[in-house]
Structures are given as structure tokens and as C-alpha cells.
Amino acid sequence: MALPILYSLRNCPYAMRARLALYASGQQVLLRDIVLSNKPAEMLIVSPKGTVPVLVTADKQVIDESLSIMKWAFSQTDPDDYLNKAHTSALVEMLSVIALFDNEFKGHLEKYRCSKRYHEPSLLEDRQQCERYLADLESRLSQHQYLMSDKPSLTDLALMPFIRQFARVERQWYLQSPYPNLRQWLNGYLQSKMFSKVMAQYPMWLDSKEDVVFGAE
Ligand SMILES: N[C@@H](CCC(=O)N[C@@H](CS)C(=O)NCC(=O)O)C(=O)O
């Protein structure tokens, strides 16, 4: 059976979390790395909204939201139980934390990144807005090793690329910030084999037209 196709962008946090879930679930896809300034017509035909990631499954279903791709991956195979299937309310709880970050934290993070880039006087205030959400993660990680429990979950993978972005805005401040558990959690991912696989660099698909097999080894 043909492998699914993933249109992806190496440094996009949404594409990153889709690749994390595909990798963690053990799914294989054909990866097509793109640049936003030159989106392939093949991608725009299946998903005219033009955002990455986009997954086209073997039966030609188009999934063009990163969280839906993550859920699709774990619905196919979930050897490490990222969806915590035995607990009926677990997925609802995971999705509610993810929604808070996608709908609220992400906006504050974008403001914070802009303030830093353009030396805005609102930098401190923008960082503090982000910190309200980080404090919750720190508290979770002081109680267990991962965000929802002692096991990694969908939430960890969905949030990680955005926390990584936050950590890179004011590196020196972050390294001494009052979030030691969060730093440890993030470092664990940054140093993992999974992350190095997910961040591997491939030729742009439009240049090479060569599909790269990504995922389960
Ligand atoms: N809600 C979408 C957001 C994806 C998104 O915004 N991706 C950015 C790149 S990080 C994008 O493709 N932007 C399109 C553009 O700038 O043309 C998802 O979760 O997949």
C-alpha cells in the first residue's frame, strides 16, 4: 500500500508536532519539505488554505491541521499509549490543555517574539503573559515527569515545539528562569533521538521531487 504524503516545513512548530506524532506512533510517511514562498501546486490542490503540515493518507483523505494529523497518527498505532486509552477522560483533558496553548498562549508567544525582534518596550509584559501558562506547566511537571502523568502523552508532543520557541527568545533569561522542571522536560526532548530524527534536514521537494521516507525505522 502507498505511504501517506506529508507536506512539511522543517522549522514550523505545527509541522514539527505532526512529525513528532508520526514518529512516536511509528507511522511511515513520504516527507515533502517545502518553503512557504514557493508552495507546491500539488499541495495547494489538495489543501487550498496553503498551511503546513498537510497529510494525504493512503486512501487520499486530506488532513491539514497539525493536531488532527497527530490524532490520526495515534489512531493508527500507539505503541507507547500517548492517548492513554485506559482512561476515558484522558483525551478530553489532553485536548483541553492543548486548546489553551493553541488558542491563548500562541498569541502571547507571537507578541513576545515580535517584541524581542523589534526591541519593543512591551517585552517584559509580553513575556509575563506567556509565563502565566508556563507556570501551570511547571506545576504539572513538579508533580509528574510529563505534562499529564509520568508517561509522555499527546499534550507533551503538541506543546513542545512552542515551548522550544519560547525558550529561544531570551535565552539567558530562560536559563535562569524559575522553571527548572520545564527546562528539564524540554531538554529531554531536545536531546532525544526522536527530536534529531524529526529535525533532520532534507532537500526541498520542489527541487529534487524525491520523496523521503520519514518515520518508523
Ligand atoms: N492551524 C494550523 C496552523 C499551521 C500554520 O499556520 N503553519 C504555518 C507555518 S508555521 C503556515 O503554513 N503558514 C502559511 C503561510 O505563512 O503562508 C495547523 O495547526 O496546522
The ligand as an SDF file (V2000), in Angstrom:
LIG
                    3D

 20 19  0  0  0  0  0  0  0  0999 V2000
   -3.7000   25.6160   12.4650 N   0  0  0  0  0  0  0  0  0  0  0  0
   -2.6710   25.1720   11.5500 C   0  0  0  0  0  0  0  0  0  0  0  0
   -1.5730   26.2280   11.5430 C   0  0  0  0  0  0  0  0  0  0  0  0
   -0.4300   25.8620   10.6200 C   0  0  0  0  0  0  0  0  0  0  0  0
    0.3790   27.0900   10.2440 C   0  0  0  0  0  0  0  0  0  0  0  0
   -0.0230   28.2360   10.4820 O   0  0  0  0  0  0  0  0  0  0  0  0
    1.5410   26.8560    9.6210 N   0  0  0  0  0  0  0  0  0  0  0  0
    2.2940   27.9780    9.0880 C   0  0  0  0  0  0  0  0  0  0  0  0
    3.7890   27.7080    9.1020 C   0  0  0  0  0  0  0  0  0  0  0  0
    4.4490   27.5450   10.7360 S   0  0  0  0  0  0  0  0  0  0  0  0
    1.8800   28.1710    7.6360 C   0  0  0  0  0  0  0  0  0  0  0  0
    1.7810   27.2180    6.9080 O   0  0  0  0  0  0  0  0  0  0  0  0
    1.6200   29.4050    7.2110 N   0  0  0  0  0  0  0  0  0  0  0  0
    1.2530   29.6580    5.8450 C   0  0  0  0  0  0  0  0  0  0  0  0
    1.9020   30.8510    5.2610 C   0  0  0  0  0  0  0  0  0  0  0  0
    2.5250   31.6350    6.0110 O   0  0  0  0  0  0  0  0  0  0  0  0
    1.7990   31.0460    4.0510 O   0  0  0  0  0  0  0  0  0  0  0  0
   -2.1650   23.8170   11.9960 C   0  0  0  0  0  0  0  0  0  0  0  0
   -2.2160   23.5210   13.2040 O   0  0  0  0  0  0  0  0  0  0  0  0
   -1.7380   23.0100   11.1580 O   0  0  0  0  0  0  0  0  0  0  0  0
  1  2  1  0
  2  3  1  0
  2 18  1  0
  3  4  1  0
  4  5  1  0
  5  6  2  0
  5  7  1  0
  7  8  1  0
  8  9  1  0
  8 11  1  0
  9 10  1  0
 11 12  2  0
 11 13  1  0
 13 14  1  0
 14 15  1  0
 15 16  2  0
 15 17  1  0
 18 19  2  0
 18 20  1  0
M  END
$$$$
